[in-house]
């Protein structure tokens, strides 16, 4: 049987998760600087003081939001692609999952990390470091899959994996940003075609890129 302490901890964890789920949605639209204990209390199951007690400071709230956003990103982009074989198939699955993650508005403001990268790119501090770490983690994972594709002969041996990642990310981000600005989902098809071209230029079999 759970003790009163365990039950309180469980309720606290649930409350913290609920607050963070609201926070990442708000930050995806208005940025991390727009987060406040008072505003979050308006839709949370606890009051402003309780939220302050959960996080301690605005910076800690922002850091927790970045961490929660990374979990959601992984759930919607990385995990679905794991069913694909490593290498080229996984790269393509990641691209497909990313476009669906953006198109489906998993975050109301499109890709959470696009919003906060622009917000913090010229700043110093722990929040910027957390955003950079999340972005580097994604790029490293995607680059690793490109390297595996090269090693397997699925891409040309002279392929520069870092360059491929740079080009693929640029196309993904363009689709996200332009879909938000113009309200046009057709940009996702253009991005898929663009990534197909990037990979085909490195020797990928077009039949594998469907």
C-alpha positions in Angstrom: 0.0 0.0 0.0 1.3 3.4 -0.9 2.4 5.7 2.0 1.0 9.3 2.3 4.5 10.5 1.2 4.4 8.4 -1.9 1.0 9.6 -2.8 2.0 13.3 -2.3 5.0 12.7 -4.5 2.9 11.1 -7.2 0.4 14.0 -7.1 3.3 16.4 -7.3 4.8 14.6 -10.3 1.4 14.6 -12.1 0.9 18.3 -11.4 4.4 19.1 -12.6 3.8 17.2 -15.8 0.5 19.0 -16.4 2.1 22.4 -15.9 5.0 21.6 -18.2 2.6 20.2 -20.9 0.9 23.6 -20.8 4.2 25.5 -20.7 5.7 23.8 -23.8 2.6 24.6 -25.8 2.7 28.3 -24.7 6.4 28.6 -25.3 6.1 27.1 -28.8 3.9 30.1 -29.7 5.2 32.9 -27.6 8.7 31.8 -26.5 10.2 30.7 -23.2 10.4 34.3 -22.0 6.6 34.6 -22.1 6.2 31.8 -19.5 5.2 32.9 -16.0 3.9 31.2 -12.9 0.8 33.4 -12.9 -0.2 32.7 -16.5 0.3 29.0 -16.2 -1.8 28.9 -13.0 -4.8 30.0 -15.0 -5.0 26.6 -16.7 -3.2 24.5 -14.1 -4.8 22.4 -11.3 -2.8 24.4 -8.8 -2.2 28.1 -8.0 0.7 30.4 -8.7 2.4 29.8 -5.4 2.2 26.0 -5.9 3.8 26.3 -9.3 6.5 28.5 -7.9 7.1 25.8 -5.3 7.5 23.2 -8.0 10.1 25.0 -10.1 11.7 27.6 -7.8 12.5 30.2 -10.5 11.5 31.2 -14.0 14.8 29.9 -15.3 14.2 26.5 -13.7 10.7 26.5 -15.3 12.3 27.3 -18.7 14.9 24.5 -18.3 12.2 22.0 -17.3 10.1 23.1 -20.4 13.1 22.4 -22.7 13.5 19.0 -21.2 9.9 18.2 -21.5 9.8 19.4 -25.1 12.8 17.2 -25.9 10.8 14.2 -24.5 7.8 15.0 -26.7 10.1 15.6 -29.7 11.7 12.2 -29.2 8.3 10.5 -28.8 7.0 11.9 -32.0 10.1 12.0 -34.2 12.7 9.5 -33.0 10.6 6.7 -31.6 8.4 6.2 -34.7 11.5 5.9 -36.9 13.1 3.2 -34.8 11.0 0.6 -36.6 13.0 1.3 -39.8 16.4 -0.3 -40.4 19.4 1.7 -39.5 21.0 3.7 -42.2 19.2 5.2 -45.2 15.8 3.7 -44.2 16.1 5.3 -40.7 17.2 8.6 -42.2 14.1 8.6 -44.4 11.8 7.5 -41.6 13.2 10.4 -39.4 12.5 12.9 -42.2 8.9 11.5 -42.6 8.3 11.6 -38.9 9.7 15.1 -38.6 7.4 16.5 -41.3 4.4 14.8 -39.7 5.4 16.1 -36.2 5.4 19.7 -37.6 2.3 19.3 -39.8 0.3 17.8 -37.0 1.1 20.7 -34.7 2.3 18.5 -31.9 3.2 21.9 -30.5 0.7 24.6 -31.3 3.4 26.9 -32.6 5.0 24.3 -34.9 8.4 22.9 -33.9 9.1 24.0 -30.3 12.8 24.1 -30.9 12.5 26.4 -34.0 10.8 28.9 -31.8 13.2 28.8 -28.9 16.4 28.5 -31.0 15.6 31.9 -32.6 14.7 33.3 -29.2 17.9 32.3 -27.5 20.5 32.2 -30.3 22.2 35.4 -29.3 22.0 34.9 -25.5 24.2 33.2 -23.0 23.1 31.1 -20.0 21.8 27.8 -18.9 18.6 27.9 -21.1 20.5 28.6 -24.2 22.9 25.7 -23.3 19.9 23.4 -22.9 18.5 24.4 -26.3 21.9 23.9 -27.9 22.3 20.5 -26.3 18.9 19.4 -27.6 19.7 20.5 -31.1 23.1 18.9 -31.1 21.6 15.6 -29.8 19.2 15.5 -32.8 21.9 16.4 -35.3 24.3 13.8 -33.9 21.6 11.1 -34.1 20.7 12.0 -37.7 24.4 12.2 -38.7 25.0 8.8 -37.1 22.3 7.3 -39.3 23.8 9.0 -42.4 27.2 7.5 -41.5 25.7 4.1 -41.2 24.1 4.5 -44.7 27.5 5.4 -46.1 29.2 2.4 -44.4 26.5 0.2 -45.8 27.0 1.5 -49.3 23.6 3.1 -49.4 25.2 6.5 -49.9 28.3 7.3 -51.9 31.6 6.9 -50.0 32.6 10.5 -50.4 29.4 11.7 -48.7 29.9 14.3 -46.0 27.4 13.3 -43.3 27.5 16.7 -41.5 26.7 18.4 -44.8 23.8 16.1 -45.5 22.4 16.9 -42.0 22.8 20.6 -42.6 20.9 20.4 -45.8 18.1 18.1 -44.5 17.6 20.3 -41.4 17.4 23.4 -43.5 14.6 21.9 -45.6 12.7 20.7 -42.6 12.9 24.0 -40.8 11.9 25.8 -44.0 8.8 23.7 -44.2 7.9 24.3 -40.6 8.4 28.1 -40.8 6.7 28.6 -44.1 3.7 26.4 -43.1 3.2 28.7 -40.1 3.7 31.9 -42.0 1.7 31.1 -45.1 -0.7 28.4 -43.7 0.3 26.2 -46.6 0.7 22.5 -46.0 2.1 22.0 -49.6 5.5 23.0 -48.3 5.8 19.6 -46.7 5.6 17.8 -50.0 8.3 20.3 -51.3 10.5 19.4 -48.4 10.1 15.7 -48.9 11.0 16.2 -52.6 14.0 18.4 -51.6 15.3 15.8 -49.1 14.9 13.1 -51.7 17.1 15.2 -54.0 19.7 15.7 -51.3 20.0 11.9 -50.8 19.7 11.0 -54.4 22.6 13.3 -55.2 24.7 11.2 -52.8 23.7 7.9 -54.6 20.6 6.9 -52.7 18.2 4.5 -54.5 15.1 6.6 -55.2 13.0 3.4 -54.8 13.9 3.4 -51.1 12.8 7.0 -50.7 9.0 6.7 -50.7 
